[in-house]
Amino acid sequence: MSNVQWVMENGNYRGLFTHSPERRTSVTYDKNGNLMETHMDILESDLPTAAMDSFKGKKASRIVRVVDAKGNTMYDAQGKPKQ
């Protein structure tokens, strides 16, 4: 990890850090220190098959795995149609 930064965001603490140039992570804690959410950049090849299927025909500029406080995992992919 490198370049760890902590910021206050909407009354919560958010830690931002990098594992490598293409792998950024952020964690959000509430004011009591409870983990609320984790965001981690992933590669397209790390997406589950169902998520890959819904993203066919697009080129991802960034894909993020989001895990909430209850352990639910979601994926956010920003992209545009492949040329």
Phi, psi and omega in degrees: 000147177211165177054049180285129178230140175243134179224154172269132182219112181055039179081002179246162178262130179236123177259132181238130179206166180238145174265324178200171183306327181262002182236095177256150179223145171225145176234143179238128177241146174281178184295344178265002178088012178276131178294127181256321187196146175233132176242130179222127175295137177228167176274155179303325180292346178273352180291144172296156183306316181299321179288323178298318181299322181284350183250007181301144178084002179240154176252120183279131173268334178199134177235131184235132171267126181245125178240123181272181184298335180269001179089005177288135182251133176229163178233139178235120181235126175258129181194183179217165181303142178291143180273000000 
